[in-house]
Amino acid sequence: IVLLKRVSVGIWQCKKCKTIFTGGAYTPRTTLGRSFMPEEK
């Protein structure tokens, strides 16, 4: 389970560890953002 809360447009915060990060307006991850992420093995 992912515990994310949208703080503002494109700003997301993890409810568990309180980490704040950017993402899409309505979803935490975007297809463009995934293209810059390293591949998970």
One Martini backbone bead per residue (centre of mass of N, CA, C, O) as a GRO file, in nm:
protein
   41
    1ILE     BB    1   0.097   0.036   0.022
    2VAL     BB    2   0.031   0.372  -0.060
    3LEU     BB    3   0.109   0.678   0.130
    4LEU     BB    4  -0.046   0.942  -0.026
    5LYS     BB    5  -0.039   1.306  -0.044
    6ARG     BB    6  -0.182   1.587  -0.171
    7VAL     BB    7  -0.074   1.913  -0.132
    8SER     BB    8  -0.044   1.991  -0.438
    9VAL     BB    9   0.026   2.067  -0.744
   10GLY     BB   10   0.271   1.817  -0.777
   11ILE     BB   11   0.257   1.762  -0.458
   12TRP     BB   12   0.398   1.508  -0.247
   13GLN     BB   13   0.323   1.295   0.050
   14CYS     BB   14   0.434   1.089   0.286
   15LYS     BB   15   0.270   0.956   0.563
   16LYS     BB   16   0.505   0.796   0.699
   17CYS     BB   17   0.792   0.986   0.632
   18LYS     BB   18   0.735   1.290   0.507
   19THR     BB   19   0.804   1.291   0.216
   20ILE     BB   20   0.879   1.523  -0.044
   21PHE     BB   21   0.742   1.534  -0.383
   22THR     BB   22   0.727   1.515  -0.725
   23GLY     BB   23   0.465   1.527  -0.986
   24GLY     BB   24   0.171   1.501  -1.076
   25ALA     BB   25  -0.138   1.638  -1.044
   26TYR     BB   26  -0.300   1.331  -1.009
   27THR     BB   27  -0.019   1.179  -1.008
   28PRO     BB   28   0.286   1.078  -0.877
   29ARG     BB   29   0.332   0.949  -1.168
   30THR     BB   30   0.494   0.978  -1.477
   31THR     BB   31   0.601   0.895  -1.787
   32LEU     BB   32   0.837   1.094  -1.793
   33GLY     BB   33   0.955   1.025  -1.512
   34ARG     BB   34   1.015   0.720  -1.576
   35SER     BB   35   1.239   0.776  -1.798
   36PHE     BB   36   1.448   0.888  -1.557
   37MET     BB   37   1.443   0.628  -1.422
   38PRO     BB   38   1.572   0.367  -1.298
   39GLU     BB   39   1.585   0.046  -1.330
   40GLU     BB   40   1.424  -0.222  -1.203
   41LYS     BB   41   1.539  -0.553  -1.061
   0.00000   0.00000   0.00000
